[in-house]
Amino acid sequence: MANRIPRVPVREQDPVKRAENFEEVCYGYNAEEATLEASRCLNCKNPRCVNSCPVHINIPEFIRHIAEGDLRGAAATIAADSSLPSVCGRVCPQESQCEGSCVLGIKSEPVAIGKLERFVGDWAIENADSLPQPEIVRNGKRVAIVGSGPAGLACASDLARMGYEVKIFEALHEVGGVLVYGIPEFRLPKDRIVAKEVEAVKRLGVEIETDVIVGRTMTIDNLLDNEGYDAVFVGSGAGLPRFMGIEGENLNGVFSANEFLTRANLMHAYDQNFDTPICAGKKAVIVGGGNVAMDAVRTARRLGAEAVIVYRRSEAELPARVEEVHHAKQEGIEFRMLTNPIRVLGDDKGWVKGIECVEMELGEPDESGRRSPVVKEGSNFEIDCDVVIMALGTSPNPLIKATTKGLDTNRRGCIVADEEGRTSREGVFAGGDAVTGAATVILAMGAGRKAAKAIDDYLKTK
């Protein structure tokens, strides 16, 4: 019977209205909708969804609790494996992970695992004061965490539960890393969701100090040798933007998506009560096809620009989530596929006036399995615009490598670490984007949790 119930649609803000505001796009499930959707789960004996979740949440168990009306049990089940359910329920690529492995998806639509996780996470936030806190016995060991993004928060949360005294050092003035500076308000509300998830980590006894740039304010050697920490976890993310290296990238009006989104999100440029300078222009071209490109183009649209995506492959190769592409199209974003910029054009005052592009066609697959784009000779054309935003990925900041002796990095500047987060320096562990380059929130969380276990093993046997 369960698999005959159609997937319960999630309510969303009207596309025409939401393209003018920064309020959350998806409203999520109410209790009745969540219970009905939960009843679709087949409660498989060998749940493929669990294996496809980077933190291995017991998905059938928490969904069974929802179906039975036991939200306290659902929250406890998720909390055993994830410290950020309201965040993950909103921004994880469920379609390629848990939901992508759902048996129901073979013949119909998979269970909306992400929307159900969000529902439980939001319920837990609203009822935080009445939920029991774990009894923690401190073991006298201290661990420093560099960075308060998803990897750092997950690692800190697990270590605190194990009994360690944990302190997070955050370079920026607000806690949350990419959750606060990278992901727009309309996808992930900061005060209502991110701040509350951070509060839950603090309730475990985790201390957080902001405005500390490890590598400048203090070094990893200093934390280990002088500050009395027994181990360090580096979850400093990947905040160094990449550019194309084409003519005109130094013109006024060319930005990295990183800077553009940081101004909009962390510095509240979207809010008229804040006097944060930001330039979205009248017509903005966003170069790239990932989730960051979708965030940037949809932000530019909301700031009043006519916004265009330029991507060198076809739509089938877009790395962004299907849901994000769908939402962008609903909001009137233009997609120029099989198009690659070769030059940014400027006026006589040094400001962007357009971008010269070439048409592409797809050749043979590359290492990633995606077909490589090849230039169509003589296909040059121009797009008029006054802002260009480069969303081409990011690399880790080289500061930590430069100030930490014996810490190996690869040619992309990423810290070299094994599956459990061990680096070339004894007592120093790393995970998330600092190791992999820019990836997803849930993968960073998974890396943070693995590192917490490895740190625990290391300190118990040290």
N, C-alpha and C positions, 0 to 999 in steps of 0.2 A: 504493500500500500504506500509506504514512505516514498518510493521512487516515482509514484504517479503524481505526487504533488509538485506543481511547477515551482521553480526557484522564486522565492519572494523578492520582488524588485525593491531596491532601496530608493527612498525618496530623496530628491535633489532640488536644489535651488534652480529656478527658471534660468536658462542660459542667457537670455537677453538681459535680465536684471543682474545676474552675477558677474557678467563681463564688465560691469560698472562698479563693482564693490569687492572688498576683500573678505567678505564673510564666507564661512565654510560652504563648500559646494555640496557635499553629501550630508544629509541629515542623520543617516544611520537608522537602525531598527528601533522600534519601540518594543515593549515587552511581548505584546501579542505577536508581532511580526517575527521576533527572534525565536519565540517558542515554536511557531509554525515552521520556520526554516530549520530549526534544530531537529524537528520530527522527521525531516527528510534523510537524516544520516542513517546509514545501514549498520553502523557499529561493527565494522568488519573485524574478523578475527586477526587478520594480518594487515593492519592499516597502513597503506602505502603513504598516506598523507603525513604520518608521523616521521617516516624516514626522509621525506622530502622537505621537512622543516629544519632549517639550520640549527635550531635550539631544541628540536625534538619534543615539542609540547605534546602531551597526551591528548590529542585532538578529540577522538571519540568520547573520551571520559568527560572533558569539559562540556562538550555538546550534549551528552546524555544528561548532565546536571541541568543545563538550560531547559531541555525538554521536560524535565521533571519539576521545573520551577525552583530549583535549588541554586540560586546565583552565588550564594556564599561558597558552596562546594565547587562551582565552576571557577570562581575567582581563585580559590586555593589551588586548584589543579593547574591553572595557568601560571600562578605565582611560583610554583615549584621549578619552572623552567624559564620563565621570562619576567624581567623586571619592568618592561615597557609595553604592556599589551595595548593600551590606547593608541600609542604611537604606531606600533607594528600593524595593528588592525587598519590603520589609515594609509600607511605608505609602503608596506611590503608588496613585492610582486607575487601575490598569491597565485595568480594564474599560471606562473611557471614553477611554483613550488608546491605547497600543500594542495591547493585546488586543482592544479595541473595533474595531480596523481590520484584524484578522487575517482573511485570506481563509477560513481553515478555519471561522471563526465563522459564515459565511453558512449552511452546511448542517449543521454539527456544532458542537463546542466549540472555541474558539480555543486556540492553544498557550499554556501557562501561563508566559508570558514573565516575569512578576514573580517567580514561584517559582524559575524558572531563574536569574534575575539574583541573587536572594538566595543561591541555592546557590553560585554562583561567587564572590560577594562574601564569603561566610563562609569558603569555601576559601582565598581570598586573605588574609583575616585570619589564619587558622591557619598559613599558609605565608609570612607577610610577610617573615621573615628571609631566605628563599631567593629572593625575587623581586628582579629587577634594579631599581635606582633610576635614574631618568633622569640623564644627565650635564648639569648646569646650569652655564652660564657667566654670572656676574653682570654686569649692565650698568651698575651704579653708581647706578641710580635707585631711589627709595624710595616705597612706596605704603602708606598707612594704611587699614585696614579697620575700620569701626565695626560691631561685632556679629559673634558667632561662630556664628550660625545657618546654615542651608543656603545662603543667598545669599552670606554672608560667606566661608564655608569654600570654596565653589565658586570664587568670585572669587580668593581668596587662592591656592588650589591652581594655577589657571591662570596667574596672574601670576608665581608662584614658578618654574614650569616655563619661563616666558619669560625668566627671568633677573633679575626684580625682587627687591629686598629688601623683604619684606612683613611688616608687623606688624599683628596683630588686637588691637583693644581691646574687651574684653567687660565689660559692666556688672555681671553677676552673678559669683558665686564659682566657678561651674563653666562649662566650655566646651560649647557646643552649641546655645544658644538654645532655640527651641521644641522641639528634639529631646530636651532634658533636662527642661524645665519643663512642656511641654505634652502630650507623648505618653506614655501610661502604660507602665509596665514590662512589662505583659502583652502589649503590642503591639510594644514596642521596648526590649529590654534595654539598660540604660545602660552598665554596666561591660563587658559582653561584646561589645557592638556599637558604641555611639556613641563610647565612649572610644577604642576601637581605630581607628575611622574617623578620629577627630581625630589620633591618633598618626601615621597615614599622611600627613596634611597637614603635621604638624610635621616629618616626615622629609624633606620637600621644602625645609626651611630656614625655614619660616614661624614667626615668633615670636608668642606669644600672651600678653597681659597681662590678667589678670582684675581685677575690682573697680574698673574705670575707667568712670565715667559721662560719656560725651562730651556736653557741654552743661552739665556741673556740675564734674567733676574737671578737665576741659580742654575747649576748644572746637575746632571745625573750623578756625576762623581761626588758632588757636594751632598746630595741627598743620601747617598750610601755611606760616605766616609765621615761626614760631619753632622748630619741631621738625625742620624740614628735609625734610618730605615733599613730593614732587612732585605727588601726586594723592591724593584721598581717595575711598573707596567707602563709602557709607552703606547698610548692610544691617541696620538696627537693629530690623526686625520691626514687629509691631503688638501691643503689650502693654497698650493702654488699653481696658478692658472697656466694653461698652455695656450700658445698662439700659433698661427699658421706660418709666420715668417714671410709674409707677402708684403709687397710695396703698399705703403699707406696705413699700416697698422698703428703708426704713432700719431695719426691725425686726431684732432679733438673730435670726440663723438664715438671713438672706438673704445669699448669696454670689455673686460672679461665678464662672463656670467657671474663669476664669484664676487667681484666687486659690486656689480649691479644688484644682485640678490642680497648681499650683505647690507647694502645701504637701505634697500626696501624692507628687509625683514628685521634685522637686529637693530637698525637705526630708525625704524618706524617711518620711513619716507612715505609709506602709503597712508599715513595718518596725518590729517591736516593740522592736528594739534602739535606736530613736531616740525621743526624747521630744518629738516635734513635735505641737503641738495641732492637731487637726482635728475638725470637727463634721459627721458624716454623718447624724446623727439616727436615729430609728427608722423614719420614713417620709420620703423625700426626693422632691421634685418637681423635675425638671430641665426648664426651659423652652427649647425649641429643637429643631432637627432635623438639624443638621450633624454632622460628625465629632467636633467638640469636645463636643457634647451627648452623643454615644454614649460618648466617653471618660469624661465626668463621671458619667453614669448607671451605667456598668459599674464605675467606681471606687467609687462610693457603695455599690453592691451588694456589692462585695468587702469594704467596711468595715463591713458588717453591716446596712445599711439596706434596707428594702423600697423599691425605686426605680422611679419612674414618669417616662416621657417625656410631656410635654404639647406638642403641635405644632398650629399653627393651620391647616395644610393637610392633605391626605390623604397616605397612604403613598406614592402615586405621585409626589408632589412632594418627598419627603424628599431634601435635598441630600447626606445622608451616603452613604458607600459601601454598596453592597448587602451586601457581606461583613460590615461592622460591624453593620448592622441585623440580619442573620441571626444573628450571634454574640450580640448583645444579647438577642434573643428566646430563643435556646437557653438563656441564663443566667437566664431568668425575669423579664426586664424587661417591665413593662406599658407599652403604648403607647396614649395617649389622643389620637387624631387629631381634626382639625377642632375643636380646643379652644383657647381663648385666655384667658389670665389677665387680669383687669381690676382685681384688688385683692388684696394680701397681708393676711391676717387675723392679728391679734396678741392675746395675752392681756393681763391687767392688769399683767404684769411686763415687757412689751415684747418678748416672744419670739413667734416664729411659731407659730400654731396651725392654720393652714389657708390655702387660696388660693381666691378666688372666680373662677370662669371663666364664659365664655359659649360656647355651641356656635356653630360656623361652618358656612357652606356655600360652595362654590366658585362664583365668578362668572366674568367674562371674564378672558382672559390679560393679565398686566401686561408691563412692558418686558422682563422676564427670560424671557417665554414661559410662565411658570407661571400658572395661574388664580388670580386674586385672591380671598382669603377675605373673606366678607361675614358680618356678625353676624346670627344668628337672634334676632329680637326676643323677649324674655321667656324666654330659654333659660338664665338664670343658674342656676348650681349651685356647690356647694363641694366641695373635696377636702381631707380632713384630712391634715395633714403638720406636721412640726416643722422642716424644712429646705427652703429653696427655692434652687435654683442656676440663675442666669441664663446661658444659653449662646447669646447673641444676636450674636456677632461682636465684633471688636475694631478699634480704630483705632491709628495710630502715636502714640507718645508725642510731645507737642508741644514737648519740651525742645530738640530739635535745631533746629527751625524758629525758636524764640524766641531762640536764641543764635547764629544764623548769618545774617548780613546778606545780603540779596539771594537767598535760597533760597526759591523759589516753592513753595507748597503749594496743594492744592485745598480745597473746602469741607468735605471729610471729614478734613482734616488730613494727607492723604497727600502726600509729596513729588512734585512734578511732574517727570517725566523722560521722555525719548523712548525709542524701542524699544531703543536701545543703552545706555540708562542715563544719558545726559547730562542734567544739571540746568541751572537758570538761572545757577548759579555756575560760572565757569571752574575746571576742575580738580577739581570735585566731581561724583561720579557716584553713582547710587543704584539699588537694585533689590530685588526681593522684596516682602514684606508692607509695608515702609515706603512703597512706591510704589503697590501694588495694593490695600492692605488685606489682611486675612487670606485666604490662598489655600493652595495645596498646596506641599509640600516640593520637588517636582520643578520646579514653575514658578519657585520662588525660586532654585533651582540654575541653571535656564536663564537667568534674569535676571542672576545673578552671572557666568556665563560670557560672556554678551554684553557686559557691562560691562567685563570683563577685556580683551576684544579692543578695545573702544573706548578704554580707558585706554592700552593699548599703542599704538594708532594716534595718540592725542593726544600722548603723550610722545615718540614718534618724530618727529612733525612740529612739536613745540613750539619 
